[in-house]
Amino acid sequence: MNPSLELQLKTLPSEPGVYRYYDKNEQLLYVGKAKNLKKRVLSYFNKNLSGYRIKIMVGKIQRLETTIVNSEYDALLLENNLIKEHQPFYNVMLKDDKTYPWICIKNEDFPRIFLTRNVIKDGSEYYGPYAKVRPAKILLDTIKHIYKLRTCNLNLSPAKIADGKYKVCLEYHIKNCEGPCEDLESKEDYDDKIDAIRGIVKGDFRKAKEYLVNQMMKLASNLQFEEAQIIKERLDILEDYQAKNTVVNPNIDDVDVFGMTSDETAAYVNFFKIRNGNIIQSFTTEIKKILEETDEDIMEEALIEIRQKFSSDSKEVLLPFHLSVEIPNVKLIVPKVGDKKRIVELSEKNAKEYRLEKLKQVQIVDPERHTNRIMAEMQKLLRMPVEPRHIEGFDNSNIQGTNPVSACVVFKDGKPSKADYRIFHPKTVEGPNDFATMEEVIYRRYKRMLDEGESLPQLILIDGGKGQLSSAVKSLRLLGLYRKITIVGIAKRLEEIFFPEDSIPLYLDKKSETLKILQRVRDEAHRFGVKHHRTRRKNSTIKSELEEIPGVGEKTIELLLSKLKSVKRIKESNQETLEEILGKSKAKVIWEFFNSNG
């Protein structure tokens, strides 16, 4: 270790702050925050450090800098700003090169309202950003159906209007504009509309409804019923838009909601901005994991970054789990029941759906990356020392104890390798005995693989519960393979995953890709076994009928079936056809047997 770095480590403060790691070329490697700088930084230089990428990074550190701040939240803010400014190689970031659309209320007389991706600091008001264009366009269309606003870019200053500089355009004649350019609409009336629109964009519909109701009542009192009906239709449009955007409870006001799901390589964070019971912003993003970051670490980063992105100053934030960081004047709440809990669950559902969508895209565009991710997930969930690149699944098939077969299917990189499938006919087991059959088949399979020097699987899957698993383990012990190969059982009813010497089964998430692969291996072994079991029963039935013919042995039966395929076709064949296959003497015996029993 660099002597100056070693000295720095010995003199670190035990205060909250931000630390920065640099390599020999003075390139910034990583920016981190800490409640206690000394404890956090020293943890990176622990001999028992886990994580391959972390070890690589620590090996490059030649210098560190620290900045002390007043609180963990201040450290989080500073860390966020430094990451955005310097983009260190080993930091997670909300990598987002999109320019999102905003709804702009222009800073001008008789303001225009339009959608834009360019935020200009000229005093105009910007609402957003919107993660998708469509919701923003629907909102703008709703506003334009309700209010008549100008769309021209004329300078409608009081002096120019008073001088009669402008004439009304087509928009006025087709009743899309009230004609403020010719002073046909007062600035006060226009500003009332803008004030109501601000409320709609923020999710507060009260002023807009009040404005429309007052207009409708005024027209009705003047017996202008047709015009009042037009206003009524606009009010219906507004109420319809509000109904479609109401979440659960309109009393839930001014709240930010975060949901998350994650896997081995990335986290997926969803954000709802809720005002007056309406989701006025929805945003989901993928955050790559670089140094085995925890969900809590990523959520803290996302919380600050996304609230800044969407200019949120809400005093209440709903989360799926607790965070250690405290934000001044903001309540971080993990709801347990009720409407707030349901909103968090909805946010988590959005994050999960986004993840599935991304994974499907990766599967199409980069199947190797998709496979690597699943293998890494399986290794972790099934407590394996290595990834299960080679899986073998076993299932026994017998009906009424007859013609038992045991199927072995092989999956490589999560996909069936049908050329490697095998069928076993039990040799030492009498009658329907699943446990003894499993013990025999596992022993025969891996004894032969050892004798022939074949590569062994990393994972064996047994279709069944503790009994079948214990039987398979006996054979692995005899072969000296126990604990060298991971072996698990899967029970159908509750999809329980059993491990040897562990009485408590593992229950995987129903949407887990690990569970889906295990199910597929299990189902494929069952399908393959049943198929061969039925074939064996059928062949057994056919042979038993042919075996009744005096003087006809097994070789003759097999020769006939190979040529004519079925007993029916043998029965229907003439003597000449049978002679071509078997010769005159045997052909005569078979032909007379079936025809005399006619």
C-alpha positions as CSV (number, residue, x, y, z in Angstrom):
1,M,0.0,0.0,0.0
2,N,1.1,3.5,-0.7
3,P,2.7,4.9,2.5
4,S,0.9,8.3,2.2
5,L,-2.4,6.4,1.8
6,E,-1.6,4.3,4.8
7,L,-1.0,7.4,6.8
8,Q,-4.3,8.9,5.6
9,L,-6.2,5.8,6.7
10,K,-4.8,6.1,10.2
11,T,-5.9,9.7,10.6
12,L,-9.4,9.6,9.2
13,P,-12.1,11.5,11.1
14,S,-15.2,9.8,12.6
15,E,-17.5,12.4,11.1
16,P,-20.2,12.3,8.4
17,G,-18.8,13.2,5.0
18,V,-17.8,12.2,1.5
19,Y,-14.7,10.3,0.4
20,R,-13.0,10.2,-3.1
21,Y,-10.6,7.5,-4.3
22,Y,-8.0,8.3,-7.0
23,D,-5.6,6.1,-9.0
24,K,-2.0,6.6,-9.9
25,N,-3.0,8.8,-12.8
26,E,-5.1,11.0,-10.6
27,Q,-8.3,9.7,-12.2
28,L,-11.3,9.7,-9.9
29,L,-12.3,6.1,-9.3
30,Y,-15.2,6.4,-6.8
31,V,-17.2,8.9,-4.7
32,G,-18.9,7.6,-1.6
33,K,-20.8,9.0,1.4
34,A,-20.6,7.9,5.1
35,K,-22.2,8.5,8.4
36,N,-18.7,7.8,9.9
37,L,-15.9,8.3,7.4
38,K,-13.3,6.3,9.4
39,K,-15.4,3.1,9.7
40,R,-16.7,3.3,6.1
41,V,-13.3,3.9,4.4
42,L,-11.4,1.4,6.5
43,S,-14.0,-1.3,5.6
44,Y,-12.7,-1.2,2.0
45,F,-9.2,-2.2,3.1
46,N,-10.4,-5.2,5.2
47,K,-8.7,-8.5,4.4
48,N,-12.0,-10.3,4.2
49,L,-13.4,-7.9,1.6
50,S,-16.0,-9.6,-0.6
51,G,-16.7,-8.8,-4.3
52,Y,-14.4,-9.2,-7.2
53,R,-14.9,-5.6,-8.6
54,I,-14.4,-4.0,-5.2
55,K,-11.1,-5.8,-4.8
56,I,-10.0,-4.6,-8.3
57,M,-11.0,-1.0,-7.4
58,V,-9.2,-1.1,-4.0
59,G,-6.1,-2.4,-5.7
60,K,-6.0,0.8,-7.9
61,I,-6.4,3.3,-5.0
62,Q,-3.3,5.5,-4.5
63,R,-4.9,8.6,-2.9
64,L,-8.0,9.6,-1.1
65,E,-9.7,12.8,-0.3
66,T,-12.5,13.5,2.3
67,T,-14.9,16.3,2.9
68,I,-16.6,16.6,6.3
69,V,-20.3,17.8,6.3
70,N,-22.9,18.4,9.0
71,S,-25.1,15.3,8.4
72,E,-25.5,12.1,6.4
73,Y,-28.1,13.9,4.2
74,D,-25.6,16.6,3.4
75,A,-23.1,13.9,2.5
76,L,-25.7,12.3,0.2
77,L,-26.3,15.6,-1.6
78,L,-22.6,16.3,-2.0
79,E,-22.0,12.7,-3.2
80,N,-24.8,13.1,-5.8
81,N,-23.4,16.3,-7.1
82,L,-19.9,15.0,-7.4
83,I,-21.0,11.9,-9.2
84,K,-23.0,13.9,-11.7
85,E,-20.1,16.3,-12.3
86,H,-17.2,13.8,-12.5
87,Q,-19.0,10.5,-13.4
88,P,-16.5,8.2,-11.7
89,F,-16.0,4.7,-13.3
90,Y,-17.1,2.7,-10.2
91,N,-20.2,4.7,-9.2
92,V,-23.7,3.7,-10.0
93,M,-25.6,6.5,-11.9
94,L,-29.0,7.0,-13.3
95,K,-27.7,6.8,-16.8
96,D,-30.2,8.8,-18.7
97,D,-29.3,10.6,-21.9
98,K,-32.9,11.4,-22.8
99,T,-34.2,15.0,-22.9
100,Y,-37.6,14.7,-21.3
101,P,-40.6,16.9,-22.3
102,W,-41.9,19.7,-20.1
103,I,-45.2,21.6,-20.2
104,C,-44.2,25.3,-20.5
105,I,-46.4,28.3,-19.5
106,K,-44.5,31.1,-21.3
107,N,-43.5,34.2,-19.4
108,E,-45.3,36.8,-21.6
109,D,-48.6,38.7,-21.8
110,F,-51.4,36.3,-22.5
111,P,-49.1,33.2,-22.0
112,R,-49.0,30.4,-24.5
113,I,-48.9,26.8,-23.2
114,F,-46.9,24.2,-25.1
115,L,-44.8,21.1,-24.9
116,T,-41.0,21.5,-25.1
117,R,-37.7,19.7,-24.4
118,N,-35.7,22.9,-24.0
119,V,-35.8,24.6,-20.7
120,I,-34.9,28.3,-21.0
121,K,-34.4,30.3,-17.9
122,D,-36.4,33.4,-19.0
123,G,-39.0,33.4,-16.1
124,S,-41.3,30.9,-17.8
125,E,-42.9,28.1,-15.8
126,Y,-42.0,24.5,-16.6
127,Y,-43.9,21.5,-15.3
128,G,-42.4,18.1,-15.6
129,P,-40.4,16.5,-16.9
130,Y,-42.7,13.7,-18.2
131,A,-41.0,10.3,-18.6
132,K,-43.2,9.7,-21.7
133,V,-44.6,12.2,-24.2
134,R,-48.0,10.6,-24.5
135,P,-49.3,11.5,-21.0
136,A,-48.1,15.1,-21.5
137,K,-49.9,15.3,-24.9
138,I,-53.1,13.9,-23.4
139,L,-53.0,16.6,-20.6
140,L,-52.4,19.4,-23.1
141,D,-55.2,18.2,-25.4
142,T,-57.5,18.1,-22.4
143,I,-56.5,21.7,-21.5
144,K,-57.1,22.8,-25.1
145,H,-60.6,21.2,-25.1
146,I,-61.5,23.1,-22.0
147,Y,-59.9,26.5,-22.6
148,K,-59.5,28.7,-25.6
149,L,-55.9,29.9,-25.6
150,R,-53.8,31.7,-28.1
151,T,-51.2,29.7,-30.1
152,C,-49.6,32.6,-32.1
153,N,-46.2,34.0,-31.0
154,L,-47.2,37.7,-31.3
155,N,-46.0,40.2,-28.7
156,L,-49.3,41.0,-27.1
157,S,-48.2,43.9,-25.0
158,P,-50.9,46.4,-23.8
159,A,-49.4,49.1,-25.9
160,K,-49.4,47.1,-29.2
161,I,-53.0,45.9,-28.6
162,A,-54.1,49.5,-27.8
163,D,-52.4,50.7,-31.1
164,G,-54.4,48.1,-33.1
165,K,-51.3,46.4,-34.4
166,Y,-52.9,43.0,-34.9
167,K,-56.0,41.4,-36.4
168,V,-57.7,38.2,-35.3
169,C,-56.7,35.1,-37.3
170,L,-58.3,31.8,-38.3
171,E,-58.1,30.4,-34.8
172,Y,-60.5,33.1,-33.6
173,H,-63.0,32.4,-36.4
174,I,-63.0,28.6,-35.8
175,K,-63.6,29.4,-32.0
176,N,-60.2,28.2,-30.7
177,C,-59.2,31.6,-29.4
178,E,-61.0,34.5,-27.8
179,G,-59.1,37.2,-29.7
180,P,-56.9,38.9,-27.1
181,C,-54.9,40.5,-29.9
182,E,-57.8,42.8,-30.7
183,D,-58.6,43.3,-27.0
184,L,-61.7,41.0,-27.4
185,E,-60.6,39.1,-24.2
186,S,-59.3,40.9,-21.1
187,K,-56.0,40.0,-19.5
188,E,-57.8,39.3,-16.2
189,D,-60.1,36.7,-17.8
190,Y,-57.1,35.1,-19.6
191,D,-55.0,35.0,-16.4
192,D,-57.9,33.3,-14.6
193,K,-57.7,30.5,-17.1
194,I,-54.0,30.3,-16.8
195,D,-54.3,30.1,-13.0
196,A,-56.8,27.2,-13.3
197,I,-54.5,25.4,-15.8
198,R,-51.6,25.6,-13.3
199,G,-53.8,23.7,-10.9
200,I,-54.7,21.0,-13.5
201,V,-51.0,20.5,-14.3
202,K,-50.2,20.2,-10.6
203,G,-53.1,17.8,-10.1
204,D,-55.4,20.2,-8.4
205,F,-58.7,20.4,-10.3
206,R,-60.6,22.6,-7.9
207,K,-60.0,26.0,-9.5
208,A,-60.6,24.6,-13.0
209,K,-63.9,23.1,-12.0
210,E,-65.0,26.3,-10.1
211,Y,-64.1,28.4,-13.2
212,L,-66.2,26.1,-15.5
213,V,-69.1,25.8,-13.2
214,N,-69.3,29.6,-12.8
215,Q,-69.2,30.1,-16.6
216,M,-71.9,27.5,-17.1
217,M,-74.2,29.0,-14.4
218,K,-73.7,32.5,-15.8
219,L,-74.6,31.4,-19.4
220,A,-77.6,29.4,-18.1
221,S,-78.9,32.4,-16.1
222,N,-78.7,34.5,-19.4
223,L,-80.7,31.7,-21.1
224,Q,-77.7,30.8,-23.3
225,F,-78.3,27.1,-23.0
226,E,-76.4,26.0,-26.0
227,E,-73.3,27.8,-24.8
228,A,-73.9,26.4,-21.3
229,Q,-74.0,22.9,-22.7
230,I,-70.6,23.4,-24.4
231,I,-69.2,24.4,-21.0
232,K,-70.9,21.3,-19.4
233,E,-69.1,19.1,-22.0
234,R,-65.8,20.7,-21.1
235,L,-66.4,20.0,-17.4
236,D,-67.2,16.4,-18.3
237,I,-63.8,16.1,-20.2
238,L,-62.0,17.5,-17.1
239,E,-63.8,15.1,-14.7
240,D,-63.1,12.2,-17.0
241,Y,-59.4,13.1,-17.1
242,Q,-59.3,13.4,-13.3
243,A,-61.1,10.0,-12.8
244,K,-58.5,8.3,-15.0
245,N,-55.6,9.7,-13.0
246,T,-57.0,9.3,-9.4
247,V,-54.9,6.7,-7.5
248,V,-56.7,5.5,-4.4
249,N,-57.7,8.3,-2.1
250,P,-58.0,12.0,-3.1
251,N,-57.1,12.9,0.5
252,I,-53.5,11.7,-0.1
253,D,-51.9,15.0,-1.1
254,D,-48.4,16.1,-2.0
255,V,-46.6,12.8,-1.7
256,D,-43.7,11.2,-3.4
257,V,-43.7,7.4,-3.8
258,F,-40.8,5.1,-4.6
259,G,-40.9,1.4,-5.5
260,M,-38.0,-0.9,-6.3
261,T,-37.1,-4.4,-7.5
262,S,-33.5,-5.7,-8.1
263,D,-31.4,-8.6,-9.2
264,E,-27.8,-9.5,-9.3
265,T,-26.8,-6.9,-11.9
266,A,-29.2,-4.0,-11.6
267,A,-31.9,-2.2,-9.6
268,Y,-35.1,-0.8,-11.1
269,V,-36.7,2.2,-9.3
270,N,-40.1,3.6,-10.0
271,F,-41.2,7.1,-8.9
272,F,-44.7,8.6,-8.5
273,K,-45.3,12.2,-7.9
274,I,-48.8,12.4,-6.3
275,R,-50.8,15.6,-5.9
276,N,-54.5,15.7,-4.7
277,G,-54.7,11.9,-5.1
278,N,-53.5,12.1,-8.7
279,I,-50.3,10.7,-10.2
280,I,-49.0,13.7,-12.1
281,Q,-45.6,12.2,-12.8
282,S,-44.5,8.6,-13.3
283,F,-40.9,7.6,-14.0
284,T,-39.0,4.3,-13.9
285,T,-35.3,3.8,-14.4
286,E,-32.6,1.0,-14.4
287,I,-29.5,1.5,-12.2
288,K,-26.6,-0.9,-12.9
289,K,-24.8,-2.4,-9.9
290,I,-21.1,-1.9,-10.0
291,L,-19.7,-2.7,-6.5
292,E,-22.4,-5.0,-5.0
293,E,-24.4,-2.0,-3.8
294,T,-27.3,-2.8,-1.5
295,D,-30.9,-1.8,-2.3
296,E,-30.7,0.7,0.5
297,D,-27.6,2.4,-1.0
298,I,-29.2,2.6,-4.4
299,M,-32.6,3.9,-3.1
300,E,-30.8,6.7,-1.2
301,E,-29.0,7.8,-4.4
302,A,-32.2,7.5,-6.5
303,L,-34.3,9.4,-3.9
304,I,-32.1,12.5,-4.2
305,E,-31.5,12.3,-7.9
306,I,-35.1,11.7,-9.0
307,R,-36.5,14.3,-6.6
308,Q,-34.1,16.8,-8.1
309,K,-34.9,15.8,-11.6
310,F,-38.6,16.3,-11.1
311,S,-38.3,19.4,-8.9
312,S,-40.1,17.8,-6.1
313,D,-40.3,19.5,-2.7
314,S,-42.9,17.2,-1.1
315,K,-42.6,16.9,2.7
316,E,-43.7,13.2,2.7
317,V,-42.0,10.3,0.9
318,L,-43.5,6.8,0.9
319,L,-40.9,3.9,0.6
320,P,-41.0,0.1,0.5
321,F,-38.3,-0.2,3.1
322,H,-36.5,1.9,5.8
323,L,-33.4,4.1,5.0
324,S,-30.8,5.2,7.4
325,V,-30.5,8.7,5.9
326,E,-32.7,11.5,7.3
327,I,-33.8,14.4,5.1
328,P,-34.5,17.7,6.9
329,N,-38.2,18.6,7.0
330,V,-39.2,15.5,5.1
331,K,-40.9,12.4,6.5
332,L,-39.7,9.1,5.1
333,I,-42.5,6.7,5.7
334,V,-42.8,2.9,5.1
335,P,-46.6,2.3,5.2
336,K,-47.8,-1.0,6.6
337,V,-51.5,-0.9,5.7
338,G,-54.1,1.1,3.9
339,D,-54.1,3.3,0.7
340,K,-50.6,4.5,1.2
341,K,-49.3,0.9,1.4
342,R,-51.3,0.1,-1.8
343,I,-49.7,3.0,-3.7
344,V,-46.2,1.7,-2.7
345,E,-47.2,-1.7,-4.0
346,L,-48.4,-0.2,-7.2
347,S,-45.0,1.6,-7.6
348,E,-43.2,-1.7,-6.9
349,K,-45.4,-3.4,-9.5
350,N,-44.4,-0.8,-12.1
351,A,-40.7,-1.3,-11.3
352,K,-41.1,-5.1,-11.7
353,E,-42.9,-4.8,-15.0
354,Y,-40.2,-2.4,-16.3
355,R,-37.6,-4.9,-15.3
356,L,-39.4,-7.7,-17.1
357,E,-39.6,-5.5,-20.2
358,K,-35.9,-4.7,-20.1
359,L,-35.0,-8.4,-19.6
360,K,-37.1,-9.4,-22.6
361,Q,-35.3,-6.8,-24.7
362,V,-31.8,-8.0,-23.5
363,Q,-32.8,-11.6,-24.3
364,I,-33.5,-10.6,-27.9
365,V,-30.6,-8.2,-28.3
366,D,-27.9,-9.9,-26.2
367,P,-28.8,-13.5,-25.3
368,E,-25.4,-14.2,-23.8
369,R,-25.8,-11.4,-21.3
370,H,-29.3,-12.7,-20.5
371,T,-27.9,-16.2,-19.8
372,N,-25.0,-14.9,-17.7
373,R,-27.4,-12.9,-15.5
374,I,-29.7,-15.9,-15.0
375,M,-26.8,-18.2,-14.1
376,A,-25.5,-15.7,-11.6
377,E,-29.0,-15.4,-10.0
378,M,-29.3,-19.2,-9.8
379,Q,-25.9,-19.6,-8.2
380,K,-26.9,-17.1,-5.4
381,L,-30.4,-18.4,-4.8
382,L,-29.5,-22.0,-4.7
383,R,-26.4,-21.4,-2.5
384,M,-24.0,-22.9,-5.1
385,P,-20.2,-22.5,-5.2
386,V,-20.4,-22.1,-9.0
387,E,-22.9,-21.2,-11.7
388,P,-25.2,-24.1,-12.8
389,R,-24.1,-24.1,-16.5
390,H,-24.8,-27.9,-16.7
391,I,-28.0,-29.1,-15.0
392,E,-29.4,-32.6,-15.0
393,G,-33.0,-33.5,-13.9
394,F,-34.5,-36.8,-13.0
395,D,-38.0,-38.2,-12.9
396,N,-39.5,-41.7,-12.4
397,S,-42.5,-42.8,-14.5
398,N,-44.7,-45.9,-13.9
399,I,-48.4,-46.5,-14.1
400,Q,-49.9,-49.3,-11.9
401,G,-46.3,-50.4,-11.2
402,T,-45.7,-51.6,-14.7
403,N,-42.9,-50.8,-17.2
404,P,-41.1,-48.3,-15.0
405,V,-38.6,-45.9,-16.6
406,S,-36.5,-43.1,-15.2
407,A,-35.7,-40.1,-17.3
408,C,-32.6,-37.9,-17.2
409,V,-32.7,-34.6,-19.0
410,V,-29.8,-32.2,-19.5
411,F,-29.8,-28.4,-19.7
412,K,-26.8,-26.4,-20.7
413,D,-26.8,-22.6,-20.1
414,G,-30.4,-22.9,-19.2
415,K,-31.5,-24.6,-22.4
416,P,-32.3,-28.2,-23.2
417,S,-29.5,-30.3,-24.7
418,K,-31.7,-33.1,-26.1
419,A,-28.9,-35.1,-27.6
420,D,-27.7,-35.8,-24.0
421,Y,-31.1,-37.0,-22.7
422,R,-31.1,-40.6,-21.3
423,I,-33.7,-43.2,-20.3
424,F,-33.0,-45.8,-17.6
425,H,-34.8,-49.1,-17.1
426,P,-34.4,-50.1,-13.4
427,K,-32.6,-53.4,-13.1
428,T,-32.5,-54.1,-9.3
429,V,-35.9,-52.7,-8.2
430,E,-39.0,-54.9,-8.0
431,G,-42.4,-53.1,-8.3
432,P,-43.2,-49.4,-7.9
433,N,-40.6,-48.1,-5.6
434,D,-39.6,-44.5,-6.4
435,F,-37.0,-44.2,-3.7
436,A,-35.1,-47.3,-4.6
437,T,-35.4,-46.5,-8.4
438,M,-34.0,-43.0,-7.8
439,E,-31.1,-44.5,-5.8
440,E,-30.2,-47.0,-8.5
441,V,-30.5,-44.5,-11.5
442,I,-28.4,-41.8,-9.8
443,Y,-25.7,-44.3,-9.0
444,R,-25.7,-45.8,-12.6
445,R,-25.7,-42.4,-14.2
446,Y,-22.7,-40.9,-12.3
447,K,-20.7,-44.1,-12.0
448,R,-20.7,-44.3,-15.7
449,M,-19.8,-40.6,-16.1
450,L,-16.9,-41.1,-13.7
451,D,-15.7,-44.2,-15.4
452,E,-15.8,-42.6,-18.8
453,G,-14.2,-39.3,-17.6
454,E,-17.2,-37.2,-18.7
455,S,-17.7,-33.7,-17.2
456,L,-20.2,-33.7,-14.3
457,P,-23.1,-31.3,-13.9
458,Q,-23.0,-28.5,-11.4
459,L,-26.6,-29.0,-10.4
460,I,-28.8,-32.1,-10.1
461,L,-32.6,-31.6,-9.8
462,I,-34.7,-34.4,-8.4
463,D,-38.5,-34.4,-9.1
464,G,-39.9,-35.0,-5.6
465,G,-39.6,-34.2,-2.0
466,K,-37.3,-35.2,0.9
467,G,-37.6,-39.0,0.2
468,Q,-36.5,-39.0,-3.4
469,L,-33.7,-36.4,-2.5
470,S,-32.4,-38.6,0.3
471,S,-32.3,-41.6,-2.0
472,A,-30.3,-39.7,-4.6
473,V,-27.9,-38.4,-1.9
474,K,-27.1,-42.0,-0.8
475,S,-25.8,-42.7,-4.3
476,L,-23.7,-39.5,-4.4
477,R,-22.1,-40.4,-1.1
478,L,-21.2,-43.9,-2.3
479,L,-19.6,-42.3,-5.4
480,G,-17.7,-39.7,-3.3
481,L,-19.6,-36.9,-5.1
482,Y,-21.7,-35.6,-2.3
483,R,-21.0,-31.9,-1.7
484,K,-19.0,-31.8,-4.9
485,I,-22.3,-31.4,-6.9
486,T,-25.2,-29.3,-5.7
487,I,-28.4,-31.5,-5.5
488,V,-31.9,-30.2,-4.7
489,G,-35.4,-31.6,-4.9
490,I,-38.5,-29.8,-6.1
491,A,-41.9,-30.8,-4.8
492,K,-44.8,-30.0,-7.2
493,R,-47.6,-28.9,-4.9
494,L,-46.1,-25.8,-3.4
495,E,-43.0,-25.7,-5.6
496,E,-40.8,-26.2,-2.5
497,I,-37.0,-26.5,-3.1
498,F,-35.4,-29.0,-0.7
499,F,-31.7,-29.2,0.2
500,P,-30.0,-32.2,1.8
501,E,-29.7,-32.0,5.6
502,D,-32.1,-29.0,5.7
503,S,-35.6,-29.5,7.0
504,I,-36.8,-26.0,5.9
505,P,-37.6,-25.8,2.2
506,L,-36.8,-22.7,0.1
507,Y,-39.7,-20.9,-1.5
508,L,-38.7,-18.8,-4.6
509,D,-40.7,-15.9,-6.0
510,K,-43.3,-17.3,-8.4
511,K,-41.9,-14.9,-11.1
512,S,-38.3,-15.8,-10.4
513,E,-36.3,-16.9,-13.4
514,T,-34.5,-19.5,-11.2
515,L,-37.8,-21.1,-10.4
516,K,-38.9,-21.0,-14.0
517,I,-35.8,-22.9,-15.1
518,L,-36.1,-25.5,-12.3
519,Q,-39.8,-26.0,-13.3
520,R,-38.8,-26.3,-16.9
521,V,-36.2,-29.0,-16.1
522,R,-38.6,-30.8,-13.9
523,D,-41.4,-30.7,-16.5
524,E,-39.1,-31.7,-19.3
525,A,-37.9,-34.7,-17.3
526,H,-41.5,-35.7,-16.6
527,R,-42.5,-35.3,-20.3
528,F,-39.5,-37.3,-21.5
529,G,-40.1,-40.0,-19.0
530,V,-43.9,-40.3,-19.6
531,K,-43.3,-40.5,-23.4
532,H,-40.9,-43.4,-23.1
533,H,-43.0,-45.1,-20.4
534,R,-46.0,-45.1,-22.8
535,T,-43.9,-46.4,-25.7
536,R,-42.6,-49.2,-23.5
537,R,-46.1,-50.1,-22.3
538,K,-47.4,-50.1,-25.9
539,N,-44.5,-52.2,-27.1
540,S,-45.0,-54.6,-24.2
541,T,-48.7,-55.0,-25.2
542,I,-47.8,-55.6,-28.9
543,K,-45.1,-58.1,-28.1
544,S,-47.3,-60.0,-25.7
545,E,-49.8,-60.6,-28.5
546,L,-47.1,-61.7,-31.0
547,E,-45.5,-63.9,-28.3
548,E,-48.6,-66.1,-28.3
549,I,-47.7,-67.4,-31.8
550,P,-46.0,-70.8,-31.4
551,G,-42.4,-70.9,-32.7
552,V,-42.0,-67.1,-32.9
553,G,-39.2,-65.6,-30.8
554,E,-38.2,-62.1,-29.8
555,K,-35.9,-61.5,-32.8
556,T,-38.7,-62.4,-35.2
557,I,-41.1,-60.1,-33.5
558,E,-38.6,-57.2,-33.6
559,L,-37.9,-57.8,-37.3
560,L,-41.7,-57.8,-38.1
561,L,-42.3,-54.6,-36.1
562,S,-39.3,-52.8,-37.7
563,K,-40.7,-53.5,-41.1
564,L,-44.5,-53.3,-40.6
565,K,-44.6,-51.1,-37.5
566,S,-47.8,-52.5,-35.9
567,V,-49.7,-55.7,-35.1
568,K,-52.6,-54.4,-37.2
569,R,-50.5,-54.2,-40.4
570,I,-49.0,-57.6,-39.6
571,K,-52.5,-59.1,-39.4
572,E,-53.5,-57.5,-42.7
573,S,-50.4,-58.5,-44.6
574,N,-50.7,-61.3,-47.2
575,Q,-48.5,-64.4,-47.0
576,E,-46.2,-63.2,-49.8
577,T,-45.4,-60.0,-47.9
578,L,-44.5,-62.0,-44.8
579,E,-42.4,-64.4,-46.8
580,E,-40.3,-61.5,-48.1
581,I,-39.5,-60.5,-44.5
582,L,-39.2,-63.9,-42.8
583,G,-39.0,-66.7,-45.3
584,K,-41.7,-69.3,-46.2
585,S,-41.9,-71.4,-43.0
586,K,-42.2,-68.7,-40.4
587,A,-44.4,-66.6,-42.7
588,K,-46.8,-69.5,-43.1
589,V,-47.0,-70.0,-39.3
590,I,-47.8,-66.3,-38.6
591,W,-50.3,-66.0,-41.5
592,E,-52.2,-69.1,-40.5
593,F,-52.2,-68.0,-36.8
594,F,-54.0,-64.7,-37.5
595,N,-56.2,-66.0,-40.3
596,S,-57.3,-69.1,-38.5
597,N,-58.3,-66.9,-35.5
598,G,-59.9,-64.6,-38.0
